């Protein structure tokens, strides 16, 4: 009998607990919204708690995914004004979530069924906090690859993107009616207020996560949570198209876009992204043949002048000093009809090479299409090729043996030797050998920790130069 009473009391206690849980206000309720490109979670007061962006879509092959946020992605600090009520709706183009307080404050989110642009209409004042979170932190990398992985704040005003490093000291305050947010190599969270708003971004040495606070103004806010990819950015807002090449000269942005569309066009016919990069290198090289030939003629003129001057200069430097030496050198230049600044001609090739290098660097180190894409032995074209694991680590270079930098240096050395005269003074040959050695060392250090796609492009470029040099010598 006593056991029956105890069981009855236990059942009553459990029922009371369950009833009390059911009558507690549902302050922790969350609403999930799943679309073609986004997976979002909102809490009961309208804060965006979690966000996951997909490209090109959340289903299909080769899906790239990025999670945003720490404790929350977009937190709205509105003060304690009472409980919220919520109403949800769906149309043919978007989901709509409306949150309302008795005080009159309101939050209304519009999430598109397709795309990465989310809208927020609110009233009531307060502030907004954006956080990147741990999953947005840089991947492990060494050398210059570590610089590529860093998170940066971005401010877009009048179509120009300015980037600010997280490790700068202090807190930066700014007023903006353009886009402001943060980015890594492939993804960005950007917000555009409806009118001028004051924003504060936290920058301090050693900082890993981005944090932005913005004073709220009533009206329609726009958020972009998606890839740094020109088509997706343009679909969201034309102003965001400056994001991939933010901080670079205006002309380089157009060069980047030209390379992007060229690579995308090639990939429409060539299924492999690795082969597409190689084909793009061949295509760009073919388009630049007139400029390359002109540059080669200028280098040949410099080599010819060196040949004619070398013995005379050596004699003058051994026999004369100070002002008399200078006068004899000027007389030699006049006699050989050589301008004192003749060596500047050899830099003409850099007028072409440097913009092309920077344009390919922006594209091939930041293209989300190359992220986690394999080719030959390379598991990820956005990383160094990592042929072998080393039993030890080397400062700056890491603990991976990368094969492509060695191939690049070999191609550069052979091409450099083939593109100089066969008959050359021994002293000029020594100078040339030193220059080529220094160039090889510089390229090895620069490229060793860069993504494999970048090396594939430039190895192809220099192999074509080798083939051209062999053809001429034939």
N, C-alpha and C positions, 0 to 999 in steps of 0.2 A: 504494500500500500504506500509506504513511504517512498519507494522507488518510483511509483507511478506519479506521485505528487511532484517529485523532483524533476521527472521528465517533462511534466506539464508546465512547470515553472520555467524550465529551460526553453521550451518551445515558445512560451510567451515572451521571454527575454529576447530571443532571436527575432521574433516578429516585431517587437518594439524597435529593436535596432534597425531592422530593414525598413520599417515605416519611417523612422527618423531620418535615415539616409535619403529616402525618397522625397522627403519634405524639405531638405536642405536646398537653398537656392543653388542653381547649377552654374556657379561662377567659373567652373573649370571646363564647361562645355566647349568643344572645339568643332569647327566646321571645315571639312576638307573639300577642296575644289580641284578636280583633275581635268586637264585639257590636253589638247594635242601636244603642247610644248611645255606645260607647267604643271607642277604638283604643289599646291598651296594649302596651308592650314591657318585658319583664323581663330582667335579665342573669342569669348563671349562679349568683349568690349571693342572688337574691331581691330585689334593688333594683328599684324601678320607675323605669326609665330615661326613658321618654317616655310622655306621655299626651295624647290628643286626645279632647275631648268634643264631642258633636254634640247639636243640638236642632232640631226634635223627634226626629229620628232621623238616622242617617248616610246614609240614602238617601231620596230623595223631593224635593219642591219646597221652596224657601226654607229650605235647611239652613243653620243657624248653627253655626260651628265655632270652637273655642278650643283652642289648644295650651298645655300647661302645662310648666314645668320649664326648667332651664338644662342643666348637666352631667347632672343627674338630677332627677326629680320628688320621689321619696321615697327618700332614701339611708339605709341602715342601717349605722351604724358599730359593728361587732361585734368588732373585733380580728382578728388573724391566727390562726385556729384550724384551719387545714387546708382541704382542698378540700370542695366541696359536691356532693351528689348530688341529682338532681331527678326528680320523678315528676309527670306531668300526668294529669288526668282531666276528664271532662265528664259532667254530669247533665242532666236535663230543665230545670233552672233556672239552672245556673251552670257556669263553668269553675273547676277547682281546680288550683293549682300548689303543689307541696310541695317545699321545699328543706331538706336535712338535712346536718349536719356530724357527723363522728365524735365530736366533743366533746359532742354532745347538743343543741347549739343548733339550732333549727328555725324555719322561716318557711313559713307556709301562706297563700296568697292565694285568696280566693273572689271571682270576678268574675261578676256576674249577667248573664244573657243580655239582660235588659231593665232599664233604669234606670241611675242614676249612683252608687249606693251600693256601694262595694267594701269587703270585710272582710279583715282581716289578723290571723292568730293566730300569735303568736311566743313564744319562750322563749329565755333566755340573756342578757338584759341588754344594755347598750350605750346608744346614743343614735340619734335619728332626725333627719334634716335635710330640711326642706321648702323648695323654691325655686320662685319664680314664673317666672323666665326672661324673656328679651328679648321673646318673642312676647306676653307678658302685659302689657307696658308700655302706658301710656296712648296713645291716638290723639292726634295733633296737634289742639289746640283753643285758642281764645282766650277772654278774659273769664271769665265764670262757667262757660262750657263746659269750660274747663281744670280747674276744681274738680271738675266731675262726673266727669271721666275719671281722677282720681287713684286709685291703689291704696291700700287700707287694710287693716290687720290687723283681725280680728274675733274677739272672745271672746264666746261664748254660754254663759251660766250661768243656770239656773233660768228659761229661756225669755226672758231679756233679752239683747239683743245690744249689746255695747259696741265702738265702733270707735276705732282708734288710727292716726294718720297716720304714714306712713313717714318724714316729714321732721322728726318730733320728735327732739330731741337725746337721745342716750344709748341704753342697752340696757335693755329692760323684762323683768324676771323675774316669773313668776307660777306658782302652782300651780293646776291645773285638773283636774276630772274631767268637764267639759262639752266643748263644741266650741271649737276654736281653729283659725285659719287666716288666709287672706287673700282679698280680693275686688277686682274692678273693677266697672264699671257693670253688667255682665251675667253674670259668671261668678264662681265661688268654688271654692277648694279648702279643705275643712274636715276636721279629724281629731278624733275623740273617743277618748281612751284608756279602757282598761277600769277603771282606778281613778285616784286622784290621781297626777298626774305633774307634774314641774317643767318649765316651758317658758321659753325665752329668745327674744325677738324683737328684731331689730336695727332701731333707728330712728336716723337721722342725716340732717342737712340735705343735700339734693341726692340722696338715695337713690332709685334707680329700680326696683330689684327687691326683692321681699319675701324674707326669710330667717328661718326659724324652726327652732330646735333643741329637741328634746323628749327627756328621759330616758325610756328604754324601761322598761316594766313588763310582766310576763308577762300574757297574756290576749288577749282579742279586741278589736282596734282597728277602728274604722269610719272610712271615708274617703268624703267626698262630693266628686266632681269633676263639676260640672255647672252649669246655668244658675241664676240668681237668679230663679226663677219659682215662684210659690206651690204649684202642683200638684206639680211635681218635688221641691221641698223637703219638702212634707208627706209624699210617698211615701217619702222617705229617712228623715226623722225629724221629728215634730211640733215639736221644739225649734227646728229650723232655719227655721220659718215667720216668726220675728222678724227674719230676715236682711234682707229688702228694706227695711224701715223701721227698721233698727237705729239706736239713738241718738235716736229720736223718742219723744214722749209716747205712752203706751199707747193713748189714744183715737185718735190719728192712725194707728196701725197698723190698727185696725178700719176706719177710714175708707178707708185705702188698699185694704184687702181688698174693701170694698164697691165701690169704684170699679173694681177689677180684675175682679170678677165681673160688674159691669154692662157693662164694655167687652167682656169675653169673650162675654157673652150677646148683645150687639148684633152682634158680629162673626159669630155663628152665622147671622144673617139678612142681614147686609150684608157682602159679600165684601171690599170695600176697607177697609184699616185707616184710611186718611185719612178716609173717610166715616164710619167707626165712631167716630172721635174727635169729629167734628162732631156726630153723632147723640147721643153721650154728653153733650156739652155741652148740647144741647137737652133731653135727658131730665133731667139734674141741675137745669137751670134751671126746668123744669116742676115738679119735686118741691119746689123751694125757693120757689115763688111765694108761699105764705102768709108766710114769713119775709121775703121781699123786699118785699112790700107793707107789712108792719109796719115794716120799716126805712125805707121811703120815707115813711111817715106821720111817723115821728120826724124825718126830715130836713126834711119840710115844716114841722113845728112849729118847728124851729130857724130855718128861713128866715123864717117869720112873725114870730118873736121878733126876729130881726135887723132886719126891716123896721120894727117898732114902736119899736125902741131906737135906731136909727142916728142920727136927728136929735138926740134928747135927749142921747146920749153925746157927740156932736160938740160940742154947746153947752156941756156940763159941762166937757169937757177944755179948751176955749178960755177959759172964764171962771173956773174954780176950780183950786186946787192942793192938793197934799198931803192932809191928813186931811179937809178940807172937801170936796175932790173925791170922795174915797171915800164920804163920808156921802151926798152928792148922788146918786152912782151907786146906792148901796143903796136910797135912797128911790125912784129911778126904777124899779128892779127891782120893788119892792113895789107901786108904782102900776100897773105894767103886768102884775102877777101873773106875773113871770118869776123862776125860780130862778137864783141866781148861777152854778150849775153847769149851766145849760141846754144848753150846747154839747156836753156829754158824750153827749147823745142821738144826735148825729150820728155817734158812733163805734159805735153799735149794729150798723150794717151790717158792721163789721169782725169782729164776733163770728161772723158767718157766712162772710164772704169769706176771712179768714185760714186757718181750718182747711181750707176747700175748696181754696184755693190750694196749701197745703202737701201735701194729699192728692193733688191732680193733679200736683204737681211730682214727688213720689216715684214715681207711676205712669208718667207720660209721659216722664220723663227716664231711667227705668230699665227699661222694659218691653222684653224681648228680642224681642217680636213686632214692634216698630217698628224694630229694628236692621236697616239696609240695606233698608228697605221704601220703595218710591217712591210718590208721589202727585202728580198734575199735573206741574208743572215740578220738583218736589222729588225729588231722587234718593235721599235718605235721611231719613226722618222723625225719626231719632235725632240729626240734625245740623241746624244752621241751614239755611234753604232755599237759600242760595247762588245767587241769580238770575244774578249776573254776577261775573266776576273783575275786580278793580280793578288798575290799573297801579302802585299803590303800597299800602303797608300803613299802617294807623292803629293806634297803640298801643291795646291792650285790644280794639278792634273787629276787627282783622285786615285781610285784603286781599280780602274778599268783600263784595259788595253784597247784603244780605238785604232782600227786599221785605216780608215779613210784619210786621216791627216797625213799619214805616211805616203799614201797614193797621191794626194794633192801636192805635197812637197816634191815628190819625184817628177810629177808632170810639169810643175813650174820650173824646176831646174833644167829639165830637158828642153822645154819650150824656150827658155831664156837663152840657152846655148845655141839653139838652132836659129834663132832670130837675130844673130850677130854675124858679122862677116867672117868667112873662113880664114882669110889672110889677115892677121892682126898682129901688131907689134907685141912682143913678149911682155913689155911693161903694161900695156893696155889689157892683155889677157889676165895678168895678175889682179889688176883693179877690177876687171869684170868678175873674176872668180870670187873676190871678196864681197862685191855687191850682191852676187847671187847667193852666197852663203848667208849674208845678213838677211836678205829677203826670205830665204828658206826658214831661218830660225824665227823671224817675225811671224810668218804665216803659220808655222807649226804652233806657236804659242797662241796666236789669235784664234785659230780654227779648232784646236784640239778639243775644247769643251763645248763647241757650238753644235747645233742639231745636225744629224746626218743628212737631212734634205739640203741644207746649205752646202755641205761638202760635195754631194752628188752633183749639184749644179756647177760648181766651180771646177771640179775634176773634169767634167765633160767639156767645159769651156777650154781648159788648158790642153786636153787631149786633142781637141780640134786644132788648136794652135800648133801642137806637135806635128799633127798630120800635114798641116799647111807648110810648116818649115821643112819637113821631109820632101814634100812635093816640089818646093822651090829648089832645094839642093839637088834633087834628081835632075 
